[in-house]
Amino acid sequence: MATTRSTSVQKFIAQAHTKLVVYYLDGNARTWYGRNNLPEGRLAADPRAVEIKRHDRYVTKTKDNIKVALLYDQHTGEEIRRFKNGAWL
């Protein structure tokens, strides 16, 4: 079953600097796109760093359920980091 993304979701993905692909121990996989906006509408000086910090926080919080997590640069497609066996490599 194919799904189509709304215009607002496409815009959100296009603005993201990073992408986190998480493979869970139960066999599921999920993709998370970076969100660089700060509270109260403030702009981040380094939006990519804000996204990476948020991805790190999520992985740390759910590390007991994660098999592998891959952090990618959204623009170049290069892998930034890999989380495996409870640690970033």
C-alpha positions as CSV (number, residue, x, y, z in Angstrom):
1,M,0.0,0.0,0.0
2,A,1.6,3.2,-1.1
3,T,1.0,6.5,0.8
4,T,1.5,10.0,-0.4
5,R,2.9,12.8,1.7
6,S,1.1,16.0,2.2
7,T,2.6,19.3,1.0
8,S,3.4,20.3,4.6
9,V,5.3,17.1,5.3
10,Q,7.2,17.4,2.0
11,K,8.2,20.9,3.0
12,F,9.3,19.6,6.5
13,I,11.5,16.9,4.9
14,A,13.0,19.4,2.4
15,Q,14.0,21.7,5.3
16,A,15.7,19.0,7.3
17,H,19.5,18.8,7.4
18,T,19.6,15.3,8.9
19,K,17.8,11.9,8.8
20,L,17.9,9.2,11.4
21,V,17.0,5.6,10.3
22,V,16.3,3.4,13.3
23,Y,16.1,-0.4,13.2
24,Y,14.5,-1.8,16.4
25,L,15.1,-5.1,18.1
26,D,11.4,-6.2,17.3
27,G,12.1,-6.0,13.6
28,N,10.5,-2.6,12.9
29,A,12.2,0.3,11.3
30,R,11.5,4.0,11.3
31,T,12.9,7.1,9.7
32,W,13.1,10.4,11.6
33,Y,13.9,13.7,9.9
34,G,15.6,16.6,11.7
35,R,13.7,19.4,13.2
36,N,15.8,22.5,13.8
37,N,13.3,25.1,15.1
38,L,13.8,26.3,18.7
39,P,11.1,27.2,21.2
40,E,9.4,30.6,20.8
41,G,10.2,30.8,17.1
42,R,13.9,31.5,17.6
43,L,16.4,30.6,14.9
44,A,19.3,28.3,15.6
45,A,22.8,29.6,14.8
46,D,23.7,26.0,13.7
47,P,20.5,24.2,12.8
48,R,22.3,21.0,11.8
49,A,23.8,20.7,15.3
50,V,20.4,21.2,16.9
51,E,19.0,18.3,14.8
52,I,21.9,16.0,15.7
53,K,21.5,16.8,19.4
54,R,17.8,15.9,19.2
55,H,18.5,12.7,17.4
56,D,21.1,11.8,20.0
57,R,18.6,12.5,22.8
58,Y,16.0,10.2,21.2
59,V,18.6,7.4,20.7
60,T,19.8,7.7,24.3
61,K,16.2,7.5,25.6
62,T,15.3,4.4,23.6
63,K,18.7,2.7,23.3
64,D,17.4,-0.5,25.0
65,N,15.1,-1.1,22.1
66,I,17.4,-0.2,19.2
67,K,19.4,-2.7,17.2
68,V,21.1,-0.1,14.8
69,A,20.6,3.6,14.2
70,L,22.1,5.4,11.2
71,L,22.4,9.2,11.1
72,Y,22.6,10.7,7.6
73,D,23.3,14.1,6.1
74,Q,20.1,14.8,4.2
75,H,21.8,16.9,1.5
76,T,24.7,14.7,0.6
77,G,23.3,11.3,1.7
78,E,26.5,10.5,3.6
79,E,26.4,8.6,6.8
80,I,27.4,10.9,9.7
81,R,27.4,8.3,12.6
82,R,26.2,4.8,13.4
83,F,24.7,3.6,16.8
84,K,25.2,-0.1,17.4
85,N,25.6,-2.3,20.5
86,G,24.7,0.6,22.8
87,A,27.2,3.1,21.6
88,W,27.9,5.6,18.7
89,L,30.6,4.3,16.4
